[in-house]
Amino acid sequence: MTSKELLYVEDALGHEQYFQTKCCETIAQLQDQELKGFVQQLSQAHQTIFQNFYGLL
């Protein structure tokens, strides 16, 4: 893996961590259960993407 590719993967990892953090913060503030469930699905999707990118390392 080139250094440029590694920087891309590191950047992508950081973005996915940020998105997951924001989803968790949002879940804690939501009252609507349907919307909360949707955001939980988004959080899980970002966790999966993070794991896939991390697996490249």
PyMOL Python script that loads the backbone (N, CA, C, O; Angstrom):
from pymol import cmd

cmd.read_pdbstr("""\
ATOM      1  N   MET A   1       0.859  -1.174   0.000  1.00  0.00           N
ATOM      2  CA  MET A   1       0.000   0.000   0.000  1.00  0.00           C
ATOM      3  C   MET A   1       0.902   1.233   0.000  1.00  0.00           C
ATOM      4  O   MET A   1       1.844   1.326   0.786  1.00  0.00           O
ATOM      5  N   THR A   2       0.604   2.160  -0.877  1.00  0.00           N
ATOM      6  CA  THR A   2       1.416   3.374  -0.941  1.00  0.00           C
ATOM      7  C   THR A   2       1.082   4.288   0.231  1.00  0.00           C
ATOM      8  O   THR A   2       0.063   4.123   0.902  1.00  0.00           O
ATOM      9  N   SER A   3       1.960   5.249   0.458  1.00  0.00           N
ATOM     10  CA  SER A   3       1.718   6.187   1.561  1.00  0.00           C
ATOM     11  C   SER A   3       0.464   7.016   1.303  1.00  0.00           C
ATOM     12  O   SER A   3      -0.255   7.358   2.242  1.00  0.00           O
ATOM     13  N   LYS A   4       0.198   7.341   0.050  1.00  0.00           N
ATOM     14  CA  LYS A   4      -1.006   8.110  -0.275  1.00  0.00           C
ATOM     15  C   LYS A   4      -2.265   7.280  -0.017  1.00  0.00           C
ATOM     16  O   LYS A   4      -3.260   7.802   0.487  1.00  0.00           O
ATOM     17  N   GLU A   5      -2.225   6.009  -0.356  1.00  0.00           N
ATOM     18  CA  GLU A   5      -3.362   5.135  -0.092  1.00  0.00           C
ATOM     19  C   GLU A   5      -3.577   4.964   1.410  1.00  0.00           C
ATOM     20  O   GLU A   5      -4.713   4.939   1.883  1.00  0.00           O
ATOM     21  N   LEU A   6      -2.492   4.847   2.144  1.00  0.00           N
ATOM     22  CA  LEU A   6      -2.593   4.722   3.594  1.00  0.00           C
ATOM     23  C   LEU A   6      -3.211   5.978   4.212  1.00  0.00           C
ATOM     24  O   LEU A   6      -4.020   5.882   5.135  1.00  0.00           O
ATOM     25  N   LEU A   7      -2.836   7.144   3.710  1.00  0.00           N
ATOM     26  CA  LEU A   7      -3.437   8.391   4.200  1.00  0.00           C
ATOM     27  C   LEU A   7      -4.933   8.428   3.915  1.00  0.00           C
ATOM     28  O   LEU A   7      -5.716   8.905   4.736  1.00  0.00           O
ATOM     29  N   TYR A   8      -5.326   7.924   2.748  1.00  0.00           N
ATOM     30  CA  TYR A   8      -6.746   7.876   2.412  1.00  0.00           C
ATOM     31  C   TYR A   8      -7.494   6.983   3.392  1.00  0.00           C
ATOM     32  O   TYR A   8      -8.557   7.358   3.889  1.00  0.00           O
ATOM     33  N   VAL A   9      -6.947   5.804   3.672  1.00  0.00           N
ATOM     34  CA  VAL A   9      -7.601   4.873   4.593  1.00  0.00           C
ATOM     35  C   VAL A   9      -7.687   5.480   5.989  1.00  0.00           C
ATOM     36  O   VAL A   9      -8.718   5.364   6.652  1.00  0.00           O
ATOM     37  N   GLU A  10      -6.623   6.120   6.437  1.00  0.00           N
ATOM     38  CA  GLU A  10      -6.641   6.763   7.757  1.00  0.00           C
ATOM     39  C   GLU A  10      -7.693   7.860   7.811  1.00  0.00           C
ATOM     40  O   GLU A  10      -8.395   8.005   8.812  1.00  0.00           O
ATOM     41  N   ASP A  11      -7.802   8.626   6.748  1.00  0.00           N
ATOM     42  CA  ASP A  11      -8.804   9.691   6.673  1.00  0.00           C
ATOM     43  C   ASP A  11     -10.215   9.098   6.700  1.00  0.00           C
ATOM     44  O   ASP A  11     -11.096   9.606   7.394  1.00  0.00           O
ATOM     45  N   ALA A  12     -10.416   8.041   5.955  1.00  0.00           N
ATOM     46  CA  ALA A  12     -11.723   7.387   5.921  1.00  0.00           C
ATOM     47  C   ALA A  12     -12.083   6.826   7.298  1.00  0.00           C
ATOM     48  O   ALA A  12     -13.233   6.918   7.728  1.00  0.00           O
ATOM     49  N   LEU A  13     -11.100   6.246   7.985  1.00  0.00           N
ATOM     50  CA  LEU A  13     -11.340   5.738   9.341  1.00  0.00           C
ATOM     51  C   LEU A  13     -11.789   6.860  10.275  1.00  0.00           C
ATOM     52  O   LEU A  13     -12.723   6.696  11.060  1.00  0.00           O
ATOM     53  N   GLY A  14     -11.113   7.995  10.177  1.00  0.00           N
ATOM     54  CA  GLY A  14     -11.471   9.136  11.016  1.00  0.00           C
ATOM     55  C   GLY A  14     -12.876   9.629  10.740  1.00  0.00           C
ATOM     56  O   GLY A  14     -13.609   9.977  11.665  1.00  0.00           O
ATOM     57  N   HIS A  15     -13.255   9.659   9.469  1.00  0.00           N
ATOM     58  CA  HIS A  15     -14.607  10.094   9.122  1.00  0.00           C
ATOM     59  C   HIS A  15     -15.652   9.120   9.662  1.00  0.00           C
ATOM     60  O   HIS A  15     -16.678   9.538  10.198  1.00  0.00           O
ATOM     61  N   GLU A  16     -15.394   7.852   9.524  1.00  0.00           N
ATOM     62  CA  GLU A  16     -16.361   6.868  10.008  1.00  0.00           C
ATOM     63  C   GLU A  16     -16.498   6.920  11.531  1.00  0.00           C
ATOM     64  O   GLU A  16     -17.602   6.776  12.055  1.00  0.00           O
ATOM     65  N   GLN A  17     -15.403   7.123  12.235  1.00  0.00           N
ATOM     66  CA  GLN A  17     -15.479   7.278  13.693  1.00  0.00           C
ATOM     67  C   GLN A  17     -16.297   8.510  14.053  1.00  0.00           C
ATOM     68  O   GLN A  17     -17.115   8.473  14.972  1.00  0.00           O
ATOM     69  N   TYR A  18     -16.075   9.601  13.327  1.00  0.00           N
ATOM     70  CA  TYR A  18     -16.817  10.837  13.576  1.00  0.00           C
ATOM     71  C   TYR A  18     -18.315  10.621  13.351  1.00  0.00           C
ATOM     72  O   TYR A  18     -19.136  11.024  14.176  1.00  0.00           O
ATOM     73  N   PHE A  19     -18.668   9.978  12.222  1.00  0.00           N
ATOM     74  CA  PHE A  19     -20.079   9.743  11.920  1.00  0.00           C
ATOM     75  C   PHE A  19     -20.724   8.868  12.988  1.00  0.00           C
ATOM     76  O   PHE A  19     -21.854   9.122  13.405  1.00  0.00           O
ATOM     77  N   GLN A  20     -20.010   7.844  13.429  1.00  0.00           N
ATOM     78  CA  GLN A  20     -20.567   6.962  14.451  1.00  0.00           C
ATOM     79  C   GLN A  20     -20.748   7.704  15.775  1.00  0.00           C
ATOM     80  O   GLN A  20     -21.753   7.512  16.459  1.00  0.00           O
ATOM     81  N   THR A  21     -19.790   8.543  16.137  1.00  0.00           N
ATOM     82  CA  THR A  21     -19.900   9.345  17.357  1.00  0.00           C
ATOM     83  C   THR A  21     -21.113  10.264  17.297  1.00  0.00           C
ATOM     84  O   THR A  21     -21.869  10.372  18.262  1.00  0.00           O
ATOM     85  N   LYS A  22     -21.289  10.917  16.169  1.00  0.00           N
ATOM     86  CA  LYS A  22     -22.432  11.824  16.013  1.00  0.00           C
ATOM     87  C   LYS A  22     -23.756  11.069  16.057  1.00  0.00           C
ATOM     88  O   LYS A  22     -24.736  11.565  16.613  1.00  0.00           O
ATOM     89  N   CYS A  23     -23.789   9.875  15.477  1.00  0.00           N
ATOM     90  CA  CYS A  23     -25.005   9.066  15.546  1.00  0.00           C
ATOM     91  C   CYS A  23     -25.328   8.725  17.003  1.00  0.00           C
ATOM     92  O   CYS A  23     -26.480   8.832  17.424  1.00  0.00           O
ATOM     93  N   CYS A  24     -24.327   8.319  17.762  1.00  0.00           N
ATOM     94  CA  CYS A  24     -24.549   7.963  19.175  1.00  0.00           C
ATOM     95  C   CYS A  24     -25.029   9.168  19.975  1.00  0.00           C
ATOM     96  O   CYS A  24     -25.915   9.040  20.820  1.00  0.00           O
ATOM     97  N   GLU A  25     -24.454  10.326  19.718  1.00  0.00           N
ATOM     98  CA  GLU A  25     -24.897  11.544  20.401  1.00  0.00           C
ATOM     99  C   GLU A  25     -26.345  11.865  20.047  1.00  0.00           C
ATOM    100  O   GLU A  25     -27.123  12.282  20.906  1.00  0.00           O
ATOM    101  N   THR A  26     -26.700  11.669  18.789  1.00  0.00           N
ATOM    102  CA  THR A  26     -28.054  11.956  18.329  1.00  0.00           C
ATOM    103  C   THR A  26     -29.054  10.978  18.937  1.00  0.00           C
ATOM    104  O   THR A  26     -30.145  11.372  19.350  1.00  0.00           O
ATOM    105  N   ILE A  27     -28.676   9.706  18.990  1.00  0.00           N
ATOM    106  CA  ILE A  27     -29.552   8.684  19.579  1.00  0.00           C
ATOM    107  C   ILE A  27     -29.920   9.057  21.014  1.00  0.00           C
ATOM    108  O   ILE A  27     -31.069   8.902  21.427  1.00  0.00           O
ATOM    109  N   ALA A  28     -28.949   9.542  21.758  1.00  0.00           N
ATOM    110  CA  ALA A  28     -29.185   9.896  23.162  1.00  0.00           C
ATOM    111  C   ALA A  28     -30.176  11.054  23.305  1.00  0.00           C
ATOM    112  O   ALA A  28     -30.820  11.193  24.345  1.00  0.00           O
ATOM    113  N   GLN A  29     -30.298  11.871  22.285  1.00  0.00           N
ATOM    114  CA  GLN A  29     -31.157  13.053  22.356  1.00  0.00           C
ATOM    115  C   GLN A  29     -32.550  12.827  21.760  1.00  0.00           C
ATOM    116  O   GLN A  29     -33.459  13.622  21.998  1.00  0.00           O
ATOM    117  N   LEU A  30     -32.720  11.761  20.998  1.00  0.00           N
ATOM    118  CA  LEU A  30     -33.991  11.538  20.306  1.00  0.00           C
ATOM    119  C   LEU A  30     -35.041  10.939  21.229  1.00  0.00           C
ATOM    120  O   LEU A  30     -34.729  10.122  22.096  1.00  0.00           O
ATOM    121  N   GLN A  31     -36.280  11.350  21.034  1.00  0.00           N
ATOM    122  CA  GLN A  31     -37.413  10.805  21.768  1.00  0.00           C
ATOM    123  C   GLN A  31     -38.226   9.850  20.884  1.00  0.00           C
ATOM    124  O   GLN A  31     -38.776   8.864  21.376  1.00  0.00           O
ATOM    125  N   ASP A  32     -38.300  10.139  19.600  1.00  0.00           N
ATOM    126  CA  ASP A  32     -39.067   9.333  18.652  1.00  0.00           C
ATOM    127  C   ASP A  32     -38.366   7.990  18.442  1.00  0.00           C
ATOM    128  O   ASP A  32     -37.229   7.946  17.972  1.00  0.00           O
ATOM    129  N   GLN A  33     -39.045   6.898  18.791  1.00  0.00           N
ATOM    130  CA  GLN A  33     -38.432   5.571  18.733  1.00  0.00           C
ATOM    131  C   GLN A  33     -38.128   5.127  17.297  1.00  0.00           C
ATOM    132  O   GLN A  33     -37.123   4.460  17.053  1.00  0.00           O
ATOM    133  N   GLU A  34     -38.981   5.490  16.367  1.00  0.00           N
ATOM    134  CA  GLU A  34     -38.753   5.121  14.969  1.00  0.00           C
ATOM    135  C   GLU A  34     -37.503   5.808  14.420  1.00  0.00           C
ATOM    136  O   GLU A  34     -36.679   5.183  13.753  1.00  0.00           O
ATOM    137  N   LEU A  35     -37.379   7.079  14.704  1.00  0.00           N
ATOM    138  CA  LEU A  35     -36.214   7.833  14.264  1.00  0.00           C
ATOM    139  C   LEU A  35     -34.954   7.344  14.976  1.00  0.00           C
ATOM    140  O   LEU A  35     -33.883   7.260  14.376  1.00  0.00           O
ATOM    141  N   LYS A  36     -35.097   7.025  16.252  1.00  0.00           N
ATOM    142  CA  LYS A  36     -33.975   6.508  17.028  1.00  0.00           C
ATOM    143  C   LYS A  36     -33.473   5.185  16.433  1.00  0.00           C
ATOM    144  O   LYS A  36     -32.267   4.955  16.337  1.00  0.00           O
ATOM    145  N   GLY A  37     -34.407   4.330  16.038  1.00  0.00           N
ATOM    146  CA  GLY A  37     -34.039   3.060  15.412  1.00  0.00           C
ATOM    147  C   GLY A  37     -33.304   3.256  14.104  1.00  0.00           C
ATOM    148  O   GLY A  37     -32.345   2.546  13.800  1.00  0.00           O
ATOM    149  N   PHE A  38     -33.770   4.239  13.323  1.00  0.00           N
ATOM    150  CA  PHE A  38     -33.117   4.539  12.051  1.00  0.00           C
ATOM    151  C   PHE A  38     -31.677   5.013  12.263  1.00  0.00           C
ATOM    152  O   PHE A  38     -30.766   4.583  11.556  1.00  0.00           O
ATOM    153  N   VAL A  39     -31.481   5.892  13.231  1.00  0.00           N
ATOM    154  CA  VAL A  39     -30.140   6.410  13.509  1.00  0.00           C
ATOM    155  C   VAL A  39     -29.249   5.300  14.067  1.00  0.00           C
ATOM    156  O   VAL A  39     -28.043   5.300  13.820  1.00  0.00           O
ATOM    157  N   GLN A  40     -29.819   4.361  14.809  1.00  0.00           N
ATOM    158  CA  GLN A  40     -29.045   3.220  15.289  1.00  0.00           C
ATOM    159  C   GLN A  40     -28.571   2.360  14.120  1.00  0.00           C
ATOM    160  O   GLN A  40     -27.455   1.841  14.141  1.00  0.00           O
ATOM    161  N   GLN A  41     -29.409   2.211  13.112  1.00  0.00           N
ATOM    162  CA  GLN A  41     -29.009   1.482  11.911  1.00  0.00           C
ATOM    163  C   GLN A  41     -27.861   2.203  11.198  1.00  0.00           C
ATOM    164  O   GLN A  41     -26.922   1.568  10.717  1.00  0.00           O
ATOM    165  N   LEU A  42     -27.944   3.521  11.137  1.00  0.00           N
ATOM    166  CA  LEU A  42     -26.859   4.300  10.532  1.00  0.00           C
ATOM    167  C   LEU A  42     -25.563   4.110  11.310  1.00  0.00           C
ATOM    168  O   LEU A  42     -24.491   3.961  10.723  1.00  0.00           O
ATOM    169  N   SER A  43     -25.671   4.117  12.626  1.00  0.00           N
ATOM    170  CA  SER A  43     -24.505   3.930  13.471  1.00  0.00           C
ATOM    171  C   SER A  43     -23.862   2.571  13.212  1.00  0.00           C
ATOM    172  O   SER A  43     -22.640   2.465  13.108  1.00  0.00           O
ATOM    173  N   GLN A  44     -24.682   1.545  13.109  1.00  0.00           N
ATOM    174  CA  GLN A  44     -24.169   0.204  12.835  1.00  0.00           C
ATOM    175  C   GLN A  44     -23.519   0.133  11.457  1.00  0.00           C
ATOM    176  O   GLN A  44     -22.499  -0.532  11.280  1.00  0.00           O
ATOM    177  N   ALA A  45     -24.111   0.816  10.487  1.00  0.00           N
ATOM    178  CA  ALA A  45     -23.536   0.827   9.139  1.00  0.00           C
ATOM    179  C   ALA A  45     -22.157   1.482   9.151  1.00  0.00           C
ATOM    180  O   ALA A  45     -21.232   0.998   8.499  1.00  0.00           O
ATOM    181  N   HIS A  46     -22.019   2.573   9.887  1.00  0.00           N
ATOM    182  CA  HIS A  46     -20.721   3.248   9.966  1.00  0.00           C
ATOM    183  C   HIS A  46     -19.703   2.383  10.711  1.00  0.00           C
ATOM    184  O   HIS A  46     -18.516   2.409  10.386  1.00  0.00           O
ATOM    185  N   GLN A  47     -20.153   1.622  11.698  1.00  0.00           N
ATOM    186  CA  GLN A  47     -19.258   0.702  12.403  1.00  0.00           C
ATOM    187  C   GLN A  47     -18.755  -0.377  11.437  1.00  0.00           C
ATOM    188  O   GLN A  47     -17.574  -0.725  11.451  1.00  0.00           O
ATOM    189  N   THR A  48     -19.649  -0.899  10.605  1.00  0.00           N
ATOM    190  CA  THR A  48     -19.267  -1.918   9.630  1.00  0.00           C
ATOM    191  C   THR A  48     -18.269  -1.362   8.619  1.00  0.00           C
ATOM    192  O   THR A  48     -17.282  -2.017   8.284  1.00  0.00           O
ATOM    193  N   ILE A  49     -18.530  -0.168   8.143  1.00  0.00           N
ATOM    194  CA  ILE A  49     -17.616   0.465   7.192  1.00  0.00           C
ATOM    195  C   ILE A  49     -16.255   0.681   7.841  1.00  0.00           C
ATOM    196  O   ILE A  49     -15.221   0.439   7.219  1.00  0.00           O
ATOM    197  N   PHE A  50     -16.256   1.136   9.094  1.00  0.00           N
ATOM    198  CA  PHE A  50     -14.996   1.337   9.821  1.00  0.00           C
ATOM    199  C   PHE A  50     -14.219   0.025   9.894  1.00  0.00           C
ATOM    200  O   PHE A  50     -13.021  -0.006   9.612  1.00  0.00           O
ATOM    201  N   GLN A  51     -14.892  -1.045  10.268  1.00  0.00           N
ATOM    202  CA  GLN A  51     -14.229  -2.341  10.387  1.00  0.00           C
ATOM    203  C   GLN A  51     -13.665  -2.812   9.054  1.00  0.00           C
ATOM    204  O   GLN A  51     -12.582  -3.394   9.003  1.00  0.00           O
ATOM    205  N   ASN A  52     -14.403  -2.560   7.975  1.00  0.00           N
ATOM    206  CA  ASN A  52     -13.921  -2.958   6.647  1.00  0.00           C
ATOM    207  C   ASN A  52     -12.661  -2.175   6.268  1.00  0.00           C
ATOM    208  O   ASN A  52     -11.695  -2.755   5.771  1.00  0.00           O
ATOM    209  N   PHE A  53     -12.671  -0.872   6.500  1.00  0.00           N
ATOM    210  CA  PHE A  53     -11.479  -0.066   6.210  1.00  0.00           C
ATOM    211  C   PHE A  53     -10.317  -0.470   7.108  1.00  0.00           C
ATOM    212  O   PHE A  53      -9.178  -0.553   6.650  1.00  0.00           O
ATOM    213  N   TYR A  54     -10.596  -0.720   8.380  1.00  0.00           N
ATOM    214  CA  TYR A  54      -9.551  -1.111   9.319  1.00  0.00           C
ATOM    215  C   TYR A  54      -8.924  -2.442   8.906  1.00  0.00           C
ATOM    216  O   TYR A  54      -7.732  -2.679   9.102  1.00  0.00           O
ATOM    217  N   GLY A  55      -9.754  -3.287   8.337  1.00  0.00           N
ATOM    218  CA  GLY A  55      -9.270  -4.580   7.852  1.00  0.00           C
ATOM    219  C   GLY A  55      -8.249  -4.448   6.737  1.00  0.00           C
ATOM    220  O   GLY A  55      -7.452  -5.359   6.512  1.00  0.00           O
ATOM    221  N   LEU A  56      -8.267  -3.325   6.042  1.00  0.00           N
ATOM    222  CA  LEU A  56      -7.285  -3.093   4.977  1.00  0.00           C
ATOM    223  C   LEU A  56      -5.891  -2.883   5.528  1.00  0.00           C
ATOM    224  O   LEU A  56      -4.898  -3.096   4.831  1.00  0.00           O
ATOM    225  N   LEU A  57      -5.821  -2.467   6.773  1.00  0.00           N
ATOM    226  CA  LEU A  57      -4.516  -2.210   7.370  1.00  0.00           C
ATOM    227  C   LEU A  57      -3.903  -3.512   7.807  1.00  0.00           C
ATOM    228  O   LEU A  57      -2.794  -3.524   8.340  1.00  0.00           O
TER     229      LEU A  57
END
""", "prot")
cmd.dss("prot")
cmd.show_as("cartoon", "prot")
cmd.util.cbc("prot")
cmd.orient("prot")
